[in-house]
Amino acid sequence: MWDVCGADLTTEITVEMGKGNLTTQHKWLVALLVGLPLALILWKYGPLPGGGFLREHLSLSDVPERLHRRLIYVSFVPLGALLVVFCRLTLGIRVLGPFRSILLAVAFQFTGIVMGLVFLAVAIGAIVGIRPLLKAMKLPYFGRVSVLLSLMSVIIIATLLLAEWCDSAMLLQVSHFPIIVLCLMGDGFARTLLKEGPRSALWRGATTAVIGIVLTLISQTPWVRQLLLMNPELLLLQIGGIVVISEFLDLRLLAWMNPAAMSDEDGEEGVLLGEPAGLKGKQVVAEVGPAILETKVVSAA
């Protein structure tokens, strides 16, 4: 309490961590997601009775080896999501959506990083080049998406024919590149190019690829793979970590590095999350497909 000009003023300062979006029940849920896996790990490898039972039965190490690769892919999805959320929210680095880096990491497992990047650049160039033609033809949504999918198939087949002619084992690797990943990356890049310009499109495409490369390298680390197989409860910890970062670590520390965008970033993920400004009193109908969002505004009933 201070006396200022003869008046008694009481100043109360309240410091609240995070954005204030989580209720008490939400915070307890997050604490459970973080605390339960940590408690289980301490129990498994500590001196408490029952640790051996947990190590034997709460583990994926003993599943058939032919399933290990599939389990690694599934286990790395939450880890990849955690890294993407950290880069986007804590660091503030803009990407081409929340899941494309994860899909790229999966694709790079099949194709290799170098060949995957080269083929990705070819696919993006083809999609960017054909989009104006599809727009001019005024094809409906399903027609445009189907053309893009078919175009990616043509490019893959052409690359395989070239690999056969050149007897190149490296070119044969691109046959494993998922077509849907190529379409998602290419269309996301093309939309960003149209809305925000080449600098933003190149930046976001590059950051998406870099995160995908980092995830690929992490997934190829033997001790990380073994850790995830031996401790599947870490999946819950990663989900809790995503919520913690979203609520408490949304700092955007490196956001100044992002090129200026011509449109609001809320639409960057290609999903309509709410009613945009200026559309109050109107009904928004959104058609969402592989990285393509068509929005129509009609009068509310």
Secondary structure per residue as TSV (DSSP state, phi and psi in degrees):
chain	resnum	aa	ss	phi	psi
A	1	M	-	360.0	130.6
A	2	W	E	-119.0	151.1
A	3	D	E	-102.6	109.7
A	4	V	E	-119.2	114.9
A	5	C	T	55.3	38.1
A	6	G	T	82.4	-2.1
A	7	A	E	-106.4	140.0
A	8	D	E	-89.2	119.8
A	9	L	E	-119.1	130.7
A	10	T	-	-107.4	121.3
A	11	T	-	-106.3	122.7
A	12	E	-	-112.7	122.5
A	13	I	-	-110.0	121.9
A	14	T	-	-115.7	123.1
A	15	V	-	-108.6	120.3
A	16	E	-	-117.9	125.7
A	17	M	-	-79.8	145.7
A	18	G	S	82.1	-169.0
A	19	K	-	-86.5	-11.4
A	20	G	S	81.3	15.7
A	21	N	-	-85.1	-20.8
A	22	L	-	-90.5	130.3
A	23	T	-	-79.2	175.1
A	24	T	H	-60.2	-40.8
A	25	Q	H	-63.4	-39.7
A	26	H	H	-62.2	-41.9
A	27	K	H	-66.0	-37.7
A	28	W	H	-65.3	-37.6
A	29	L	H	-64.1	-44.0
A	30	V	H	-63.7	-42.0
A	31	A	H	-60.5	-36.7
A	32	L	H	-67.5	-42.4
A	33	L	H	-62.9	-33.6
A	34	V	H	-86.2	-43.6
A	35	G	H	-75.7	-38.8
A	36	L	H	-61.3	-49.0
A	37	P	H	-61.5	-39.8
A	38	L	H	-64.3	-40.6
A	39	A	H	-64.6	-40.2
A	40	L	H	-64.2	-40.1
A	41	I	H	-65.6	-43.0
A	42	L	H	-62.1	-38.3
A	43	W	H	-67.3	-42.8
A	44	K	H	-62.8	-41.6
A	45	Y	H	-109.3	6.7
A	46	G	S	-96.4	-174.2
A	47	P	S	-83.9	0.2
A	48	L	S	-69.1	148.9
A	49	P	T	-66.0	146.5
A	50	G	T	94.0	-5.6
A	51	G	H	-62.5	-40.9
A	52	G	H	-64.0	-38.2
A	53	F	H	-62.4	-44.1
A	54	L	H	-66.0	-39.8
A	55	R	H	-63.9	-30.5
A	56	E	H	-82.4	-39.2
A	57	H	H	-103.7	-22.7
A	58	L	S	-103.0	62.1
A	59	S	-	-158.4	151.8
A	60	L	S	-109.0	9.5
A	61	S	T	-66.6	-27.0
A	62	D	T	-93.2	2.7
A	63	V	S	-69.9	157.6
A	64	P	-	-53.5	140.5
A	65	E	G	-62.0	-27.1
A	66	R	G	-65.7	-17.9
A	67	L	G	-95.0	-7.0
A	68	H	H	-60.2	-42.8
A	69	R	H	-64.1	-42.1
A	70	R	H	-63.6	-42.2
A	71	L	H	-64.0	-37.3
A	72	I	H	-63.2	-43.5
A	73	Y	H	-60.4	-46.2
A	74	V	H	-64.9	-41.6
A	75	S	H	-68.0	-27.1
A	76	F	H	-84.6	-9.3
A	77	V	H	-62.8	-51.6
A	78	P	H	-62.9	-36.0
A	79	L	H	-64.7	-41.9
A	80	G	H	-63.7	-41.6
A	81	A	H	-62.3	-38.9
A	82	L	H	-62.1	-43.2
A	83	L	H	-66.6	-40.7
A	84	V	H	-64.1	-43.5
A	85	V	H	-64.1	-40.5
A	86	F	I	-61.6	-46.4
A	87	C	I	-65.4	-40.0
A	88	R	I	-76.0	-43.0
A	89	L	I	-95.1	-51.2
A	90	T	I	-71.9	-45.7
A	91	L	S	-86.7	-25.9
A	92	G	-	81.1	16.1
A	93	I	-	-80.8	123.6
A	94	R	-	-79.9	139.8
A	95	V	-	-129.8	-176.2
A	96	L	S	-92.3	36.7
A	97	G	-	117.7	167.2
A	98	P	S	-79.8	-15.4
A	99	F	S	-121.5	-10.4
A	100	R	H	-66.1	-35.7
A	101	S	H	-63.4	-37.8
A	102	I	H	-65.9	-43.4
A	103	L	H	-63.9	-38.7
A	104	L	H	-62.7	-41.7
A	105	A	H	-60.6	-39.9
A	106	V	H	-64.4	-43.5
A	107	A	H	-64.1	-39.7
A	108	F	H	-65.6	-24.0
A	109	Q	H	-62.2	-32.0
A	110	F	H	-88.1	-41.2
A	111	T	H	-96.3	-17.8
A	112	G	-	86.6	153.6
A	113	I	H	-69.8	-48.2
A	114	V	H	-65.0	-52.5
A	115	M	H	-65.1	-34.9
A	116	G	H	-63.2	-42.1
A	117	L	H	-65.9	-42.8
A	118	V	H	-61.9	-47.3
A	119	F	H	-67.7	-35.5
A	120	L	H	-62.2	-42.1
A	121	A	H	-63.0	-39.9
A	122	V	H	-63.3	-45.1
A	123	A	H	-64.4	-42.5
A	124	I	H	-63.1	-42.5
A	125	G	H	-61.1	-39.9
A	126	A	H	-66.3	-41.8
A	127	I	H	-68.5	-41.8
A	128	V	H	-61.7	-37.5
A	129	G	H	-71.7	-33.1
A	130	I	H	-90.8	-18.5
A	131	R	H	-58.7	-43.7
A	132	P	H	-59.6	-36.9
A	133	L	H	-64.7	-43.1
A	134	L	H	-64.8	-37.8
A	135	K	H	-64.7	-42.7
A	136	A	H	-65.6	-32.1
A	137	M	H	-77.7	-10.5
A	138	K	T	54.7	42.6
A	139	L	-	-69.5	146.0
A	140	P	-	-68.0	168.8
A	141	Y	H	-52.2	-52.2
A	142	F	H	-64.7	-31.7
A	143	G	H	-66.6	-44.3
A	144	R	H	-63.3	-46.7
A	145	V	H	-62.5	-41.2
A	146	S	H	-65.0	-37.7
A	147	V	H	-63.6	-42.8
A	148	L	H	-63.0	-44.3
A	149	L	H	-61.5	-43.5
A	150	S	H	-66.5	-37.3
A	151	L	H	-61.8	-41.4
A	152	M	H	-63.7	-37.1
A	153	S	H	-63.5	-41.8
A	154	V	H	-61.9	-42.7
A	155	I	H	-64.9	-41.4
A	156	I	H	-64.7	-45.0
A	157	I	H	-62.2	-42.9
A	158	A	H	-62.1	-38.7
A	159	T	H	-66.6	-38.4
A	160	L	H	-66.4	-38.7
A	161	L	H	-63.1	-41.7
A	162	L	H	-63.4	-39.1
A	163	A	H	-63.2	-37.4
A	164	E	H	-67.5	-41.7
A	165	W	H	-66.8	-39.0
A	166	C	H	-89.6	-4.9
A	167	D	T	53.5	49.8
A	168	S	-	-108.7	113.8
A	169	A	H	-69.2	-29.3
A	170	M	H	-66.3	-42.1
A	171	L	H	-66.7	-28.2
A	172	L	H	-64.8	-21.8
A	173	Q	G	-64.4	-26.4
A	174	V	G	-69.4	-14.7
A	175	S	G	-64.1	-18.1
A	176	H	G	-91.4	-2.8
A	177	F	S	-73.6	119.6
A	178	P	-	-60.4	128.5
A	179	I	H	-61.8	-39.3
A	180	I	H	-64.1	-33.0
A	181	V	H	-66.0	-41.9
A	182	L	H	-60.5	-44.0
A	183	C	H	-65.0	-43.5
A	184	L	H	-62.4	-46.5
A	185	M	H	-66.4	-45.8
A	186	G	H	-64.2	-44.5
A	187	D	H	-71.1	-37.0
A	188	G	H	-62.5	-41.1
A	189	F	H	-64.5	-43.7
A	190	A	H	-64.5	-40.6
A	191	R	H	-66.4	-40.2
A	192	T	H	-65.5	-39.2
A	193	L	H	-59.6	-42.2
A	194	L	H	-70.4	-41.2
A	195	K	H	-84.1	-36.5
A	196	E	H	-121.8	-6.8
A	197	G	-	96.2	169.0
A	198	P	H	-66.2	-36.0
A	199	R	H	-63.1	-47.2
A	200	S	H	-66.7	-39.9
A	201	A	H	-63.7	-45.4
A	202	L	H	-64.2	-41.5
A	203	W	H	-62.9	-50.8
A	204	R	H	-68.7	-35.1
A	205	G	H	-65.1	-41.9
A	206	A	H	-66.5	-44.1
A	207	T	H	-65.6	-36.5
A	208	T	H	-62.5	-43.4
A	209	A	H	-67.2	-39.5
A	210	V	H	-63.1	-44.1
A	211	I	H	-63.2	-39.0
A	212	G	H	-61.1	-40.2
A	213	I	H	-64.8	-44.5
A	214	V	H	-59.8	-43.8
A	215	L	H	-62.8	-39.3
A	216	T	H	-61.8	-45.8
A	217	L	H	-65.1	-39.3
A	218	I	H	-64.1	-43.4
A	219	S	H	-66.5	-20.2
A	220	Q	T	-92.6	1.0
A	221	T	-	-80.3	119.8
A	222	P	H	-57.9	-43.7
A	223	W	H	-70.4	-29.3
A	224	V	H	-69.1	-43.3
A	225	R	H	-60.4	-44.0
A	226	Q	H	-66.1	-38.5
A	227	L	H	-61.2	-42.4
A	228	L	H	-70.4	-36.1
A	229	L	H	-69.6	-38.1
A	230	M	H	-78.7	-21.4
A	231	N	-	-133.5	73.0
A	232	P	T	-64.7	-16.2
A	233	E	T	-66.4	-13.9
A	234	L	H	-64.1	-20.1
A	235	L	H	-59.9	-41.0
A	236	L	H	-65.5	-39.2
A	237	L	H	-62.2	-38.4
A	238	Q	H	-68.1	-37.9
A	239	I	H	-64.2	-44.3
A	240	G	H	-61.0	-38.4
A	241	G	H	-63.1	-36.8
A	242	I	H	-61.6	-44.1
A	243	V	H	-66.2	-40.6
A	244	V	H	-61.8	-45.6
A	245	I	H	-63.2	-43.6
A	246	S	H	-63.7	-35.4
A	247	E	H	-90.7	-41.0
A	248	F	H	-111.0	-17.0
A	249	L	-	-122.7	30.5
A	250	D	-	-82.0	77.3
A	251	L	-	-103.0	-25.4
A	252	R	-	51.9	50.7
A	253	L	T	-64.2	-33.0
A	254	L	T	-113.0	23.1
A	255	A	G	-62.2	-23.7
A	256	W	G	-65.0	-17.5
A	257	M	G	-78.0	-20.2
A	258	N	S	-70.2	134.1
A	259	P	-	-61.4	149.2
A	260	A	-	-62.0	135.6
A	261	A	-	-105.0	148.0
A	262	M	S	-84.5	-12.3
A	263	S	S	-130.4	163.8
A	264	D	-	-66.5	140.9
A	265	E	G	-74.2	-9.4
A	266	D	G	-62.0	-23.4
A	267	G	G	-93.1	8.6
A	268	E	T	-69.9	-21.9
A	269	E	T	-89.0	-2.0
A	270	G	S	77.4	16.7
A	271	V	-	-129.5	131.1
A	272	L	-	-79.1	111.5
A	273	L	-	-93.4	-20.1
A	274	G	S	-166.6	-172.0
A	275	E	-	-81.3	118.1
A	276	P	-	-66.4	156.4
A	277	A	T	-62.0	139.7
A	278	G	T	91.1	-2.2
A	279	L	-	-115.1	18.6
A	280	K	T	-65.2	140.0
A	281	G	T	84.1	2.2
A	282	K	E	-121.9	156.0
A	283	Q	E	-95.3	131.1
A	284	V	E	-105.8	122.8
A	285	V	E	-111.0	120.0
A	286	A	E	-115.8	138.0
A	287	E	E	-115.5	112.5
A	288	V	E	-110.5	130.1
A	289	G	E	-135.9	-161.6
A	290	P	T	-61.2	92.6
A	291	A	T	62.8	20.7
A	292	I	E	-126.5	129.7
A	293	L	E	-126.3	118.8
A	294	E	E	-107.9	124.1
A	295	T	E	-118.7	128.3
A	296	K	E	-120.0	140.0
A	297	V	E	-111.6	123.1
A	298	V	E	-127.6	159.7
A	299	S	E	-67.9	140.7
A	300	A	-	-70.5	145.6
A	301	A	-	-70.1	360.0
